């Protein structure tokens, strides 16, 4: 795994072909629930997951060989083009 990525704790369920899919993750002690897996890019030994949360969009990387997760990108809703505060996703 790239050393510059921030390792994180991820809660995931196995999906198709045993690929883990995140449903929540922790940044420090703060739990962030995944509202939707928007996209995924899978390779032989790693995968990327684009996740929608109440806070914004996250992209996480999973290293299959090392069984580690890392945060690769975060965008707050307010910084996304075309975002309107009243249309922010609601957490149920």
N, C-alpha and C positions, 0 to 999 in steps of 0.2 A: 504494500500500500504506500502511496505517496506520503512522505513524512510531513509535508506541509498541511495536510488535511487534519481537521479537528476531530479526534475520535469522540464518539458519543455512545450512549446506551440506547438501544432500540428494542421495542417490543414488537415482535413479528410473528405471523402465522405462516406455515408452509402453504403454498398455493400450487399451481400447475408445475409438474415435474420437480416438486420439492423446493421450488424457489421461495425464499422467505419474503413476505410482503409486510411492510410496516403498518401498524395500526396506532402506534404512539411512540414517542421518544422523549428523552430527557436532555435538557441543556442545563447542566449543573443539577440542581435539585428540582427544577421546574419541569413538570410533565406537559408535553404538547400532544394533543390528540389529533390524529389524521382524520380529516373529513372526507378526503377522496384521494385515491392514487390516480393522478391525472395522466401519467405516462410512465413508461418504464423502458429502459434500454438494457438488454441483457447480452452478455458475452460469455465465453466459456468459463472464466474464473472471476468475474465481477459483474455487478449490475448497478444501474443508476435508477432512482425512483424520484419522480417529480410529484410532490405532495402538496395538497391544499389543506391549510389549517385556518383557524379563526384569525391568526395573526398575519398570514401571508403565504407565500410559496416557498417551499424548501426543496432542495435537491440533496438526497442522501446517496452515498456510495456504499455498496456492500462488497467486501472482498471475500470471496468464497474460500480461498486457500487459508487465510488467516482467521476466518469467521469474525471479522471486525466491520463495524459501521463507522462512517465519517460524514460530517457535514461538509458539503461542497459549495452550496449557495443558499442565500436567504434574501427574499425581497418582501418588504412590508407592503400591505395592500395599498397604503397611501402613495407609495412610490411607483406603482404600476400604472402605465398609461391607460386612460379611460376609466380608472377606478373612481367610483363615487361613494362617499362614506355611507349614505343611506342604503346602498346595495351590498354592504359588507355581509359575507355569509354568517348565518346564525348557527351557534352551537346548540344542539338539542340535548 
